[in-house]
């Protein structure tokens, strides 16, 4: 695949131009407004205003329905709720996989896993750990934004996102702190703060926070509110790193310890929410800056009989939050109910800042949906290829979702997620024609992906990296 970067040129945050006699599709179409404003200001000898800074926050293992703004009864996310109220909330945003490496690679490249090829990163007991590397031929957010005049910074907390796996590509500064908590990410942001906020050009900052990932720790003061006197029940399970192992401690629905596990997870979300507020304050986040908040995947709590993620493609592990706080809070409070994919986020950001999107991107800008000017009939596809026996693909179109197992061909499921969001009723037998239509669409989509697939290299992990992955359940035992 040839590499095509956006053409040089900076957009500018210019507010609503309608009062100056310019007709735009909406105030949200700021990218085209930037271009018009720059031309006019250039013509009269003025300097074009600076493009908006861009803050991308990805939160590991955060399912959408655990945020207050997504309807959760417990108050877990006051800062993210503020961003949602001032921005656009996508109610049905989907990751392309239910574990970190392929999902984040899709977010950063606007390509699905079966195209970018980042699908593994595990080991059997006697096989060395390998993870594919994002090919240099593929442009990531920082490269495209640098071509548009941005300075680029990335701080991540997850071993899967180490720079040598390709995630540092295009950044002026990049640091992965490994499997450490938000305080370490904040420390790096604080270290770079003067450089980030002190430059003349706009900045792009990506932070990836690990904390809702297992093991779940009792974060104070929230755990004391969510589950007072937690300690006696917590002590026996305090060292559980792999969520699936909670079953060994009798963690089943209806038990107090099940409630505790959920409270622990919620306290991690609240802790992360406070960390994001701290990062926003450190970089002086302004009303005219663009903010994107999402997750790489969700987490199961016995929704379909298990704990954790990376095993299935049910809603609880691939439906993720997506909040877009536009410059000037355009479309504040808007809720988009159409299904969208994380591959759509990069084209949307490029659209907003007025940068060119390469033709190779699979995603498309979400602004037409936000503005309501166009009917949207996109399909959303997710895939798992990490463990061959568990290989699975899904396709979502409108209210319908179809899941198909790769090895056990008779394992097929059709859900009406509008009427049955918990996916408890498989409608395959009652609506076989709809299931077959979705199966055909999925097959055609995956075949087209195979035709353009990129073959990435792999890289060996160190012994320390392997042990971290093993402790977190990423290594089959």
SULMORA-V118246 format. One line per field, one symbol per residue. ss: DSSP state (H for helix, E for strand, - for the rest). A space follows every 50 residues. Layout:
ss->???
This chain:
ss->-----------------HHH---------HHHHHHHHHHHHHH------- ---EEEEEE---EHHH-HHH-------HHHHHHHH--EEE--EE-----H HHHHHHHHH---HHHH-----E-------EEE--------HHHHHHH--- EEEEEE--HHH-HHH-------EEEE-----HHHHHHHHHHHHHHHHH-- --EEEEEEE------------HHHHH----HHHHH-------HHHHHHH- -----HHHHHHHHHHHHHHHHHHHHHHHHHHH-------EEEEEE----E E-----EE------HHHHEE-EEEE-HHH----EEE---EE-HHHHHHHH HHH-------------HHHHH--------EEEEE---HHH-EEEEEE--E EEEEE------EEEEE---------------HHHHHHHHHHHHHHHHHHH H------EEE--HHHHHHHHH------
